[in-house]
C-alpha cells in the first residue's frame, strides 16, 4: 500500500514542476521584451540628443564666424563730447564686413544698425524720440571687404553724463546678441540762462518806468515854480 501511494504522488509533482518552468520561461521572455524596448528607447533618445547638439553647434559656429567677420566702430575724432543743452551733435560710425576664409566672396549680409544712449547716473537708456534720433538704420546688403559709413543726428535734450554705443543685428540671426562698438562719453552741459523766468524785463522795466514818472513830475513842478520855462 505504501508503494502505490508514492507512485500516485509522483505525477502531481512533475506537473507542478512543468508549470513552474513554463511560468519562469514566460517571465524571462517578458523581461527580455521589456529590456529590448528600454534599450531601443535609450538609443533613440541618445541619437536625437546628438543630432540636436550637432545642429546647435553648427549653427553656433556659423553665427560666431559671421560675427567675428563684422565690425562696427564709432569714428568720431574725440572719445569725449562736451556740448550744451539744445545743441545738435553728429555721431559717425562705420560698419565693416571683413574678408575671411570662412566667408565666400558672395556671402552678403543684411541687418539693422542702431544707436544706444545710456544715462550714466540713472543707468537706463534714454528715449531716442525725445532726442530726435533715428534709432535704426536698415542695411539692405553688405559684402565681405565692404565698409559702410553711418551717421546719426542727436539733439541734446537733458544735461548730464551719458555713454553712446552703436549696435548691429543681422537679420539671419535675429535672436543672437548684437555686435557692439566701443563706447564714447557724452557730457551735456546745462544752458547758461541770463534771464531765468523772464525777470530781466521786470528788473529793468520797473525802475525805468519809475524814473520816467518821477522825472515828469519833477518837470511839471519846476514849470510851476519857474525853474523850467
C-alpha positions in Angstrom: 0.0 0.0 0.0 2.8 2.4 0.7 4.4 1.9 -2.7 1.2 2.6 -4.5 0.8 5.9 -2.7 4.3 7.0 -3.6 3.6 6.2 -7.3 0.4 8.2 -7.2 2.1 11.4 -5.8 4.9 11.5 -8.4 2.8 12.7 -11.4 1.4 15.6 -9.3 5.0 16.9 -8.5 6.1 16.6 -12.1 3.1 18.6 -13.3 3.9 21.4 -10.8 7.5 21.4 -11.9 6.4 21.8 -15.5 4.0 24.6 -14.7 6.7 26.4 -12.7 9.2 26.1 -15.6 6.6 27.5 -18.0 5.9 30.4 -15.7 9.6 31.2 -15.3 10.1 30.9 -19.0 7.3 33.3 -19.7 8.6 35.8 -17.1 12.1 35.7 -18.7 10.5 36.4 -22.1 8.6 39.3 -20.7 11.8 40.7 -19.0 13.7 40.3 -22.3 11.0 42.2 -24.2 10.9 45.0 -21.7 14.7 45.2 -21.7 14.7 45.4 -25.5 12.1 48.1 -25.6 14.0 50.1 -23.0 17.3 49.8 -24.9 15.7 50.9 -28.1 14.2 54.0 -26.4 17.5 54.8 -24.9 19.3 54.5 -28.2 16.7 56.6 -29.9 16.9 59.3 -27.2 20.7 59.5 -27.4 20.6 59.7 -31.2 18.1 62.6 -31.0 20.3 64.4 -28.5 23.4 64.0 -30.6 21.6 65.3 -33.7 20.2 68.3 -31.9 23.6 69.1 -30.4 25.4 68.8 -33.7 22.8 71.2 -35.3 23.1 73.7 -32.5 26.9 73.6 -32.6 27.0 74.0 -36.4 24.6 77.0 -36.2 26.6 78.5 -33.4 29.8 78.2 -35.3 28.2 79.8 -38.4 26.8 82.7 -36.4 30.1 83.2 -34.5 32.1 83.1 -37.7 29.9 85.8 -39.3 30.0 87.8 -36.1 33.8 87.6 -36.0 33.9 89.0 -39.6 31.7 92.0 -38.8 33.0 95.1 -37.0 31.2 98.3 -36.1 33.1 101.3 -34.8 32.3 104.9 -33.8 34.5 107.1 -36.0 34.2 110.4 -34.1 37.6 112.0 -33.5 37.1 112.6 -29.8 36.2 110.0 -27.2 34.5 112.6 -25.0 32.0 115.0 -26.5 31.1 118.1 -24.5 28.2 120.3 -25.7 25.4 122.4 -24.2 21.7 121.5 -24.0 19.7 122.3 -27.1 22.6 121.8 -29.5 22.9 119.1 -32.2 25.8 116.7 -32.5 26.6 114.1 -35.2 27.6 110.6 -34.3 29.6 108.9 -37.1 30.2 105.2 -37.3 31.4 102.6 -39.8 30.2 99.1 -40.5 32.9 96.7 -41.8 32.5 93.2 -43.1 36.0 91.7 -43.1 37.1 89.1 -45.6 37.9 85.7 -44.2 38.4 82.1 -45.4 35.1 81.0 -43.8 33.0 83.5 -45.7 32.7 83.1 -49.5 33.1 86.1 -51.8 29.3 86.4 -52.5 28.0 85.9 -48.9 26.3 89.2 -48.3 24.5 90.0 -45.0 21.8 92.5 -44.1 20.6 93.9 -40.8 19.9 96.9 -38.7 22.4 99.3 -37.1 21.1 101.4 -34.2 22.4 103.8 -31.6 22.1 103.5 -27.9 22.5 106.4 -25.4 22.6 105.4 -21.7 22.2 107.8 -18.8 25.2 107.1 -16.5 23.5 108.4 -13.4 20.2 106.6 -13.8 21.8 103.6 -15.7 18.9 103.5 -18.1 18.7 104.1 -21.9 17.2 107.4 -22.9 14.1 107.8 -25.1 15.6 108.5 -28.5 12.4 110.0 -29.8 12.8 112.9 -27.4 16.4 113.3 -28.6 15.2 113.4 -32.3 17.3 110.4 -33.3 16.5 107.8 -35.9 17.1 104.7 -33.8 17.6 102.1 -36.5 19.3 102.3 -39.9 18.4 99.4 -42.2 21.4 97.9 -44.0 20.0 96.0 -47.1 23.3 94.4 -48.1 27.0 94.4 -47.3 29.6 92.2 -48.9 32.9 90.9 -47.5 35.6 93.5 -47.7 33.0 96.4 -47.8 32.7 99.3 -45.4 29.6 101.4 -44.9 29.5 104.9 -43.2 26.7 105.5 -40.8 25.5 108.8 -39.3 23.1 109.9 -36.6 22.0 113.5 -35.7 21.4 113.8 -32.0 19.7 116.7 -30.3 20.8 117.2 -26.7 17.7 117.4 -24.5 18.8 117.0 -20.9 22.0 117.9 -19.1 24.0 115.0 -17.6 26.6 112.3 -18.3 25.9 109.7 -21.0 27.6 106.9 -22.9 27.0 106.3 -26.6 27.4 103.0 -28.5 26.4 101.7 -31.9 25.0 98.1 -32.3 24.3 95.9 -35.3 21.9 92.9 -35.6 22.0 90.5 -38.5 18.6 89.6 -39.9 19.6 85.9 -40.4 20.4 85.7 -36.7 17.6 87.8 -35.1 17.8 86.2 -31.7 21.6 86.3 -31.3 23.3 89.0 -29.3 24.2 92.2 -31.3 27.6 93.3 -32.4 28.5 96.3 -30.2 31.0 99.1 -30.8 33.3 100.7 -28.3 31.6 103.4 -26.2 32.3 107.1 -26.2 31.3 109.6 -23.4 28.9 112.5 -23.8 28.8 115.4 -21.3 25.7 117.6 -21.8 26.3 120.9 -20.1 23.4 123.0 -18.7 22.5 126.0 -20.7 23.6 129.3 -19.2 20.4 131.4 -18.8 20.9 135.1 -18.2 17.2 135.7 -18.0 15.7 133.0 -15.7 11.9 133.1 -15.6 12.0 136.2 -17.8 12.8 138.5 -14.9 15.0 140.9 -16.9 12.1 142.9 -18.4 10.7 143.4 -14.9 14.0 144.1 -13.3 14.9 146.8 -15.8 11.5 148.0 -16.8 10.0 148.9 -13.4 13.0 151.2 -12.4 13.0 152.8 -15.8 9.2 153.5 -15.5 9.6 154.9 -12.0 12.5 157.2 -13.2 10.3 158.4 -16.1 7.3 159.1 -13.9 9.4 160.9 -11.3 11.2 162.9 -14.0 7.9 164.0 -15.5 6.5 165.1 -12.1 9.7 167.0 -11.4 9.5 168.8 -14.7 5.9 169.9 -14.2 6.7 171.0 -10.7 9.6 173.0 -12.0 7.4 174.7 -14.6 5.0 175.8 -11.9 7.8 177.2 -9.7 9.5 178.9 -12.6 12.6 176.7 -12.7 11.8 175.4 -16.1 10.5 178.0 -18.6 
